[in-house]
Amino acid sequence: MIKVYNPADGSLVGEAPDMGIDEVRAAIERTCQAFGPWSRRLAKERGDILRRWFDLVSADRQAFAETMVRENGKCLTEAMGEIDYGLGFIEWYAEEAKRVYGDTIPAHANNAAVMVVKEPVGPTAAITPWNFPFMMITRKVATALAAGCTMIIKPSELTPLTAYKLLDYARRAGIPEGVFEMVTGDPKAIGEAFTGEPRIRKISFTGSTGVGRLLARNSAETLKTMTMELGGNAPFLIFDDADIEEAVAGLVAAKLRNSGQVCISPNRIYVQDGVHDRVVALLEDRLASIRVDQGLQSDFVVGPLINQQAVDKVGALVADAVGRGAVVRRGGKPHAEGGLFYEPTILTGVDDTFPIARTEIFGPVFPIYRFDREDEAVRRANDTDYGLVAYAYTRDAGRFLRLLRELEAGMVILNSGSVGTASVPFGGVKQSGYGREGSHYGIEEYVQVKYVLMSGMDR
């Protein structure tokens, strides 16, 4: 069995199956066998079943949130927010199942008609991370099932309990065995089983760029389609003309979500010279009022990092930056609480050449970079292999238009620290991956186009 521990205090939370390869292959077989019957169901039937899943989970939001807090470490407020976000995908795709439309095309002959229909791509697989153990699963599974695909999921072995609870409620809602399957065990063996099975026609993956590249290479032999949401190195630009109070509030909300362990977390905070000192002072004041603590309480708190490896990584990046000349304005070390807690940290005097500028921090660290001109800020923001999200605060309408054109990211967020809802397309460019999740664009990732010519119609 896989033992699951609470990162806040190290206590044992529960266990999940440590499946051998034969069990994994049996689950893949069920996924493939279930595709035919599920894909032939009416779209409304699939939507109705998803709606029942939504209703059942909604009724037990608190239980799901508490499970998530214990195995993930995020605070209860955030966990409830994630559940509402994830439920939005089930609700959205329960409705979207009925809206996968085709086309008619003017025929090239008098006795013919041309149609384009959309069909589910086939059995699919997904691999999800630990930082959003509820939402990542609902976003992928609801989309696939709405389109008529079946899906087998491998959740993170660090946070499988929320995932199995979702599977249990899916069964209660009437989602059959095979239509939604789940496996846990050795990540390498399961990944190879997914990529090596030719009947699995698509893989959706959220995780590191390195693992994404490996999955893409291994899937090339069977030409699977893929949706990849990979690493990030998000810039957060604050211009002189911004509403500074709102900018700092948006920055704190975006950065401290899940203790900074989020792919869309601001990683490089660029502040224009004229407001630099004010932004840093306001940020210090904001962080002074935020507690670091375990998450099972009503107030917002910064929880622990996921494991000791994460703490060591954050600490090494901060120490390296300080060694190169950065100044610690707040924090800069593991929290007095001990364990896996790390103090929210502000660094000033950071340079683009430091490793912290090139590495996804995944912790509650605010590295502040100065800039002078808009073109300089854009150039530096784009100077990364990644392109998931870019944030900017400004009240200049012309700059709005320039930024949305010039920032190299799949998502450009202006005057807000919030990115996603079920109705918008989530995804990146460059080494942050390809494909989109959410919105009507998301379901297009799970269908294929079939051209139909009907000729001889004058006979």
MIGUFI-159703 format. One record per residue (C-alpha): residue number from 0; y, x, z. Coordinates in nm, 4 decimals. Layout:
i  py  px  pz
NUM  Y  X  Z
...
REM end
This chain:
i  py  px  pz
0  0.0000  0.0000  0.0000
1  0.3629  0.0990  -0.0554
2  0.5485  0.1051  0.2765
3  0.9101  -0.0152  0.2703
4  1.1551  0.1178  0.5290
5  1.4987  -0.0017  0.6377
6  1.7482  0.2732  0.5427
7  1.9742  0.1672  0.8323
8  1.7280  0.2557  1.1093
9  1.4060  0.3799  0.9479
10  1.1998  0.0858  1.0716
11  0.9097  -0.0462  0.8678
12  1.0155  -0.3641  0.6863
13  0.6990  -0.4489  0.4958
14  0.4473  -0.3434  0.2342
15  0.3892  -0.3959  -0.1368
16  0.0793  -0.3384  -0.3513
17  0.0185  0.0137  -0.4781
18  -0.1542  -0.0910  -0.8001
19  -0.3937  0.1265  -0.9923
20  -0.3793  0.1558  -1.3685
21  -0.6551  -0.1023  -1.4190
22  -0.4546  -0.3615  -1.2243
23  -0.1440  -0.2760  -1.4269
24  -0.3300  -0.3140  -1.7552
25  -0.4737  -0.6472  -1.6395
26  -0.1199  -0.7706  -1.5667
27  -0.0033  -0.6515  -1.9099
28  -0.2944  -0.8396  -2.0651
29  -0.1911  -1.1592  -1.8866
30  0.1650  -1.1085  -2.0115
31  0.0443  -1.0752  -2.3696
32  -0.1978  -1.3669  -2.3524
33  0.0652  -1.5997  -2.2065
34  0.3178  -1.5354  -2.4840
35  0.1753  -1.7799  -2.7384
36  0.1701  -2.0900  -2.5165
37  0.5058  -2.0090  -2.3549
38  0.6862  -1.9394  -2.6829
39  0.5676  -2.2735  -2.8210
40  0.7122  -2.4729  -2.5355
41  1.0243  -2.6695  -2.6119
42  1.3431  -2.4850  -2.5214
43  1.4364  -2.7718  -2.2915
44  1.1047  -2.7373  -2.1059
45  1.1627  -2.3680  -2.0495
46  1.5170  -2.4430  -1.9325
47  1.3978  -2.7117  -1.6913
48  1.1499  -2.4718  -1.5300
49  1.4186  -2.2064  -1.4910
50  1.6422  -2.4685  -1.3334
51  1.3732  -2.5487  -1.0768
52  1.3509  -2.1777  -0.9952
53  1.7284  -2.1741  -0.9491
54  1.7183  -2.4734  -0.7149
55  1.4368  -2.3344  -0.4985
56  1.5963  -1.9925  -0.4560
57  1.9404  -2.1443  -0.3940
58  1.8009  -2.3418  -0.1037
59  1.6834  -2.0197  0.0660
60  1.9762  -1.7873  -0.0092
61  1.9985  -1.6671  0.3514
62  1.6323  -1.5633  0.3661
63  1.6639  -1.3694  0.0423
64  1.9808  -1.2005  0.1655
65  1.8262  -1.0889  0.4914
66  1.5228  -0.9462  0.3120
67  1.7549  -0.7545  0.0813
68  1.9644  -0.6150  0.3680
69  1.6564  -0.4852  0.5480
70  1.5051  -0.3052  0.2503
71  1.8230  -0.1989  0.0663
72  2.0806  -0.1421  0.3416
73  2.3753  -0.3263  0.1866
74  2.5637  -0.5582  0.4187
75  2.4919  -0.9300  0.4432
76  2.8212  -1.0252  0.2762
77  2.7326  -0.8166  -0.0284
78  2.3752  -0.9398  -0.0315
79  2.4899  -1.3013  -0.0421
80  2.7299  -1.2108  -0.3217
81  2.4497  -1.0474  -0.5181
82  2.2316  -1.3542  -0.4782
83  2.5047  -1.5807  -0.6107
84  2.5593  -1.3389  -0.9006
85  2.1862  -1.3276  -0.9767
86  2.1459  -1.7038  -0.9467
87  2.4189  -1.7354  -1.2057
88  2.1892  -1.5741  -1.4622
89  1.9065  -1.8176  -1.3927
90  2.1455  -2.1110  -1.4222
91  2.3159  -1.9732  -1.7350
92  1.9944  -1.9035  -1.9241
93  1.8336  -2.2295  -1.8159
94  2.1107  -2.3858  -2.0221
95  2.1247  -2.1180  -2.2925
96  1.7573  -2.1691  -2.3834
97  1.8659  -2.4740  -2.5875
98  2.1368  -2.2828  -2.7755
99  1.9460  -2.0188  -2.9736
100  2.0716  -2.1373  -3.3112
101  1.9742  -2.0335  -3.6634
102  2.1630  -2.0687  -3.9930
103  2.1439  -2.2098  -4.3394
104  2.2568  -1.9921  -4.6299
105  2.3663  -2.1160  -4.9726
106  2.0629  -2.0810  -5.1985
107  2.0488  -1.8465  -5.4980
108  1.8594  -2.1018  -5.7110
109  1.9001  -2.4747  -5.7777
110  1.5478  -2.5578  -5.6623
111  1.5590  -2.3601  -5.3358
112  1.6858  -2.3711  -4.9798
113  1.7390  -2.0784  -4.7469
114  1.7137  -2.0857  -4.3676
115  1.7405  -1.8255  -4.0964
116  1.5499  -1.8978  -3.7760
117  1.5356  -1.7033  -3.4528
118  1.2073  -1.6421  -3.2767
119  1.1201  -1.4671  -2.9474
120  1.0401  -1.0997  -2.9997
121  0.7113  -1.1222  -2.8090
122  0.5804  -1.0016  -2.4727
123  0.8369  -0.7828  -2.2963
124  0.8559  -0.5424  -2.0026
125  1.1352  -0.4388  -1.7673
126  1.1955  -0.1665  -1.5128
127  1.4606  -0.2311  -1.2472
128  1.6342  -0.0110  -0.9849
129  1.6722  -0.0429  -0.6096
130  2.0481  -0.0947  -0.5833
131  2.0486  -0.4591  -0.7008
132  1.6932  -0.5736  -0.6229
133  1.7688  -0.9433  -0.6809
134  2.0233  -0.9610  -0.9613
135  1.8614  -0.7010  -1.1872
136  1.5428  -0.9049  -1.1945
137  1.6973  -1.2477  -1.2491
138  1.9221  -1.1121  -1.5256
139  1.6251  -0.9758  -1.7201
140  1.3579  -1.2357  -1.6445
141  1.5744  -1.5444  -1.6956
142  1.6960  -1.4149  -2.0315
143  1.3502  -1.3277  -2.1584
144  1.1907  -1.6541  -2.0471
145  1.4735  -1.8650  -2.1872
146  1.4252  -1.6996  -2.5268
147  1.0520  -1.7778  -2.5219
148  0.9321  -1.4287  -2.4304
149  0.7024  -1.3392  -2.1444
150  0.7958  -1.0498  -1.9149
151  0.6250  -0.8028  -1.6844
152  0.8543  -0.6312  -1.4325
153  0.8229  -0.3066  -1.2383
154  1.0772  -0.3190  -0.9541
155  1.1718  -0.0078  -0.7604
156  0.9134  0.1000  -0.5070
157  1.2055  0.1392  -0.2612
158  1.2957  -0.2332  -0.2715
159  0.9966  -0.4387  -0.3874
160  1.0068  -0.7090  -0.1201
161  1.2974  -0.9049  -0.2675
162  1.1250  -0.8843  -0.6062
163  0.7952  -1.0254  -0.4815
164  0.9811  -1.3022  -0.2989
165  1.1446  -1.3956  -0.6318
166  0.8024  -1.3992  -0.7976
167  0.6672  -1.6287  -0.5275
168  0.9494  -1.8777  -0.5802
169  0.9028  -1.8533  -0.9574
170  0.5406  -1.9627  -0.9145
171  0.6505  -2.2527  -0.6939
172  0.8939  -2.3554  -0.9679
173  0.6133  -2.3710  -1.2256
174  0.6548  -2.0383  -1.4055
175  0.2919  -1.9642  -1.4918
176  0.0924  -1.6495  -1.4289
177  0.1404  -1.4195  -1.7249
178  0.4796  -1.5602  -1.8178
179  0.6383  -1.3611  -1.5345
180  0.4280  -1.0751  -1.3968
181  0.5087  -0.7998  -1.1505
182  0.3508  -0.4606  -1.0861
183  0.4260  -0.1890  -0.8307
184  0.2800  0.1569  -0.8005
185  0.3207  0.4969  -0.9608
186  0.6370  0.4787  -1.1780
187  0.5146  0.7335  -1.4328
188  0.1788  0.5648  -1.4874
189  0.3325  0.2180  -1.5120
190  0.6028  0.3376  -1.7510
191  0.3425  0.4983  -1.9768
192  0.1344  0.1798  -1.9689
193  0.4380  -0.0226  -2.0787
194  0.5464  0.2129  -2.3568
195  0.1936  0.2731  -2.4829
196  0.0987  -0.0945  -2.5251
197  0.1777  -0.1987  -2.8859
198  0.1802  -0.5695  -2.7991
199  0.4769  -0.5165  -2.5650
200  0.7564  -0.5535  -2.8193
201  1.0596  -0.4840  -2.6021
202  1.1518  -0.2909  -2.2883
203  1.4627  -0.3517  -2.0787
204  1.5504  -0.0669  -1.8459
205  1.8223  -0.0110  -1.5882
206  1.8308  0.3360  -1.4361
207  1.9126  0.6971  -1.5052
208  1.9923  0.8330  -1.8498
209  1.7132  1.0892  -1.8185
210  1.4447  0.8272  -1.7597
211  1.5981  0.6104  -2.0316
212  1.5600  0.8915  -2.2836
213  1.1971  0.9378  -2.1801
214  1.1201  0.5679  -2.2221
215  1.2902  0.5652  -2.5627
216  1.0865  0.8642  -2.6795
217  0.7618  0.7127  -2.5573
218  0.8432  0.3755  -2.7158
219  0.9196  0.5237  -3.0563
220  0.5532  0.5322  -3.1569
221  0.5280  0.1526  -3.1400
222  0.8902  0.0893  -3.2503
223  0.9810  -0.1280  -2.9543
224  1.3287  -0.2705  -2.9267
225  1.5101  -0.1676  -2.6098
226  1.7979  -0.2649  -2.3869
227  1.9216  0.0350  -2.1903
228  2.1719  0.0213  -1.9040
229  2.1921  0.3827  -1.7955
230  2.4182  0.6159  -1.5992
231  2.7926  0.5885  -1.5571
232  3.0940  0.8064  -1.4808
233  3.3607  0.5384  -1.4590
234  3.7295  0.6341  -1.4716
235  3.9770  0.4298  -1.2669
236  4.3357  0.4727  -1.3909
237  4.6375  0.3770  -1.1789
238  4.9708  0.3957  -1.3639
239  5.3186  0.4219  -1.2137
240  5.4008  0.0629  -1.3113
241  5.0923  -0.0894  -1.1483
242  5.0946  -0.3233  -0.8504
243  4.9843  -0.0487  -0.6131
244  4.8661  -0.2795  -0.3341
245  4.6414  -0.4663  -0.5756
246  4.5233  -0.1439  -0.7382
247  4.4103  0.0053  -0.4081
248  4.2447  -0.3212  -0.3029
249  4.0570  -0.3344  -0.6352
250  3.9597  0.0313  -0.6043
251  3.8180  -0.0096  -0.2543
252  3.6232  -0.3216  -0.3497
253  3.4766  -0.1549  -0.6589
254  3.3989  0.1764  -0.4921
255  3.2446  0.0588  -0.1657
256  3.0179  -0.2006  -0.3231
257  2.6679  -0.1056  -0.2027
258  2.8227  0.2041  -0.0388
259  2.9193  0.3391  -0.3804
260  2.5613  0.3268  -0.5094
261  2.6440  0.1326  -0.8245
262  2.6460  0.2427  -1.1885
263  2.9879  0.0799  -1.2398
264  3.1390  0.2400  -0.9302
265  3.4685  0.4244  -0.9937
266  3.3698  0.7892  -1.0164
267  3.6947  0.9565  -1.1285
268  4.0170  0.8091  -0.9889
269  4.3166  0.9127  -1.1989
270  4.6550  0.8395  -1.0376
271  4.9875  0.8970  -1.2120
272  5.2136  1.1517  -1.0424
273  5.4841  0.9042  -0.9433
274  5.2549  0.6931  -0.7227
275  4.9935  0.9515  -0.6206
276  5.1061  0.9990  -0.2599
277  5.1562  0.6274  -0.2046
278  4.8100  0.5441  -0.3407
279  4.6466  0.8044  -0.1159
280  4.8336  0.6774  0.1917
281  4.7404  0.3142  0.1215
282  4.3820  0.4133  0.0571
283  4.3660  0.5952  0.3919
284  4.4972  0.2836  0.5666
285  4.2439  0.0590  0.3936
286  3.9482  0.2789  0.4793
287  4.0581  0.3081  0.8422
288  3.9894  -0.0632  0.8873
289  3.6397  -0.0614  0.7342
290  3.3437  0.0033  0.9621
291  3.0257  0.1932  0.8814
292  2.7295  0.0069  1.0277
293  2.3986  -0.1652  0.9599
294  2.4324  -0.4709  0.7407
295  2.2893  -0.7674  0.9339
296  2.6234  -0.9033  1.0518
297  2.8903  -1.1352  0.9162
298  3.1640  -0.8742  0.8570
299  3.1857  -0.6463  0.5565
300  3.0637  -0.2972  0.6470
301  2.9697  0.0171  0.4585
302  2.5955  0.0503  0.4943
303  2.3620  0.3501  0.4694
304  2.2680  0.5380  0.1566
305  1.9216  0.4618  0.0249
306  1.7433  0.7821  0.1365
307  1.7953  1.1387  0.2559
308  1.8006  1.2716  -0.0998
309  2.1061  1.0524  -0.1681
310  2.2826  1.1788  0.1462
311  2.2103  1.5403  0.0521
312  2.3425  1.4880  -0.3009
313  2.6716  1.3342  -0.1833
314  2.7171  1.6014  0.0803
315  2.6560  1.8809  -0.1703
316  2.9094  1.7379  -0.4179
317  3.1755  1.7063  -0.1484
318  3.1087  2.0571  -0.0130
319  3.1267  2.2043  -0.3626
320  3.4577  2.0295  -0.4355
321  3.6080  2.1518  -0.1068
322  3.4848  2.5017  -0.1812
323  3.6707  2.4882  -0.5117
324  3.9978  2.3814  -0.3512
325  3.9805  2.0030  -0.2979
326  4.1282  1.8657  0.0238
327  3.9454  1.6181  0.2481
328  4.1958  1.3495  0.3443
329  3.9395  1.1366  0.5231
330  3.5667  1.1572  0.5954
331  3.3828  1.4346  0.4189
332  3.0641  1.4383  0.6253
333  2.7675  1.2297  0.7444
334  2.8783  0.9553  0.9819
335  2.8432  0.9883  1.3579
336  2.6087  0.6896  1.3400
337  2.3533  0.9408  1.2103
338  2.0621  0.8617  0.9852
339  2.1563  0.7853  0.6244
340  2.5166  0.6820  0.6903
341  2.7980  0.8764  0.5213
342  3.1683  0.8464  0.5965
343  3.3923  0.6903  0.3297
344  3.5630  1.0008  0.1957
345  3.8919  1.0725  0.0179
346  3.9320  1.3973  -0.1744
347  4.2604  1.5090  -0.3299
348  4.3306  1.8114  -0.5440
349  4.0155  1.7514  -0.7476
350  3.9907  1.9070  -1.0925
351  3.8073  1.7878  -1.4041
352  3.6070  2.1116  -1.4099
353  3.4405  2.0436  -1.0727
354  3.0755  1.9258  -1.0781
355  3.1814  1.6086  -0.8941
356  3.3750  1.5085  -1.2078
357  3.0616  1.5348  -1.4225
358  2.8086  1.3806  -1.1857
359  2.7473  1.0184  -1.0920
360  2.8283  1.0413  -0.7216
361  2.6431  0.7311  -0.5965
362  2.8137  0.7388  -0.2595
363  3.1352  0.6288  -0.0812
364  3.3507  0.9154  -0.2094
365  3.6973  0.8694  -0.3642
366  3.7896  1.1800  -0.5707
367  4.1599  1.1574  -0.6655
368  4.2892  1.3292  -0.9809
369  4.6565  1.3498  -1.0782
370  4.7874  1.2816  -1.4287
371  5.1281  1.2815  -1.5963
372  5.1175  1.0921  -1.9302
373  4.9200  0.7971  -2.0635
374  4.7653  0.9933  -2.3520
375  4.6523  1.2604  -2.1062
376  4.4890  0.9992  -1.8828
377  4.3022  0.8406  -2.1738
378  4.1840  1.1773  -2.3048
379  4.0527  1.2786  -1.9627
380  3.8967  0.9383  -1.8997
381  3.7041  0.9677  -2.2280
382  3.5970  1.3276  -2.1619
383  3.2486  1.2341  -2.0457
384  2.9081  1.1750  -2.1991
385  2.9059  0.8290  -2.0427
386  3.0780  0.5058  -2.1375
387  2.9693  0.2142  -1.9227
388  3.2960  0.0858  -1.7742
389  3.6586  0.1959  -1.7470
390  3.9165  0.0469  -1.5097
391  4.2955  0.0583  -1.5328
392  4.5886  -0.0911  -1.3429
393  4.9179  -0.1383  -1.5271
394  5.1747  -0.4128  -1.5905
395  5.2738  -0.2829  -1.9346
396  5.1511  -0.5269  -2.2040
397  5.1656  -0.2642  -2.4758
398  4.9589  -0.0273  -2.2663
399  4.7027  -0.3068  -2.2167
400  4.6451  -0.3172  -2.5914
401  4.6324  0.0599  -2.6272
402  4.3855  0.0996  -2.3416
403  4.1433  -0.1656  -2.4624
404  4.1365  0.0080  -2.8025
405  4.1282  0.3691  -2.6863
406  3.9071  0.3761  -2.3772
407  3.5510  0.4634  -2.4766
408  3.3468  0.2202  -2.2699
409  3.1353  -0.0870  -2.3228
410  3.3517  -0.2694  -2.0678
411  3.7251  -0.2214  -2.0073
412  3.8532  -0.3863  -1.6884
413  4.2300  -0.4209  -1.6527
414  4.3943  -0.5050  -1.3186
415  4.0688  -0.5930  -1.1462
416  3.7891  -0.4158  -0.9617
417  3.5355  -0.6846  -1.0501
418  3.3217  -0.6573  -1.3619
419  3.0440  -0.9086  -1.4076
420  2.9507  -1.2724  -1.4244
421  2.6628  -1.4303  -1.6115
422  2.8918  -1.5387  -1.8932
423  3.0050  -1.1896  -2.0040
424  2.8182  -0.9136  -2.1937
425  2.7297  -0.6205  -1.9664
426  2.6465  -0.2815  -2.1178
427  2.7715  0.0574  -2.2265
428  2.8153  0.3078  -2.5059
429  2.7382  0.6790  -2.5487
430  2.4882  0.8059  -2.2882
431  2.5317  0.4882  -2.0837
432  2.2898  0.3096  -2.3134
433  2.2854  0.0268  -2.5643
434  2.2242  -0.3454  -2.5800
435  2.3876  -0.6133  -2.3665
436  2.2811  -0.8312  -2.0749
437  2.4463  -1.1591  -1.9831
438  2.6343  -1.4147  -2.1953
439  2.5065  -1.5514  -2.5252
440  2.4882  -1.1926  -2.6502
441  2.2179  -1.1191  -2.3936
442  1.9665  -1.3691  -2.5270
443  2.0105  -1.2261  -2.8770
444  1.8387  -0.9112  -2.7460
445  1.5178  -1.1145  -2.7032
446  1.4996  -1.2870  -3.0409
447  1.4304  -1.1673  -3.3931
448  1.5632  -1.3099  -3.7167
449  1.3275  -1.4642  -3.9719
450  1.4484  -1.5481  -4.3222
451  1.2777  -1.8482  -4.4821
452  1.2987  -1.9293  -4.8568
453  1.1833  -2.2732  -4.9636
454  1.1532  -2.2737  -5.3424
455  1.0153  -2.5180  -5.5998
456  1.1935  -2.8060  -5.4316
457  1.2635  -2.9888  -5.7605
458  0.8974  -3.0603  -5.8303
REM end
